[in-house]
């Protein structure tokens, strides 16, 4: 499965080409769709993060396990050369996507 970020960048490039080529309505619609997808992904990640935080609030062992999971995910992403944006998302939400 292709990386979501790569797919979204490709869609934005297509939107730019459409707008440059004179198909402003189609390009603008594509760009708006990308924007909506990015917002939705961020909202889902925030929701998952808040849900995990609420579940961990009173459970020290679960809290340690979640911290270890996030640190491992972050370290794996950093070793894989993921972008700063992905690393920031992992740090903030615990989701790599």
Protein Blocks (a to p, Z undefined) as FASTA:
>chain_A
ZZfklmmmmmmmmmmmmmmnopamlmmmmmmmmmmmmmmmmmmmmmmmmmmmmmmmmmmk
lmmmmmmmmmmmmmmmmmnopafklmmmmmmnopaZZ
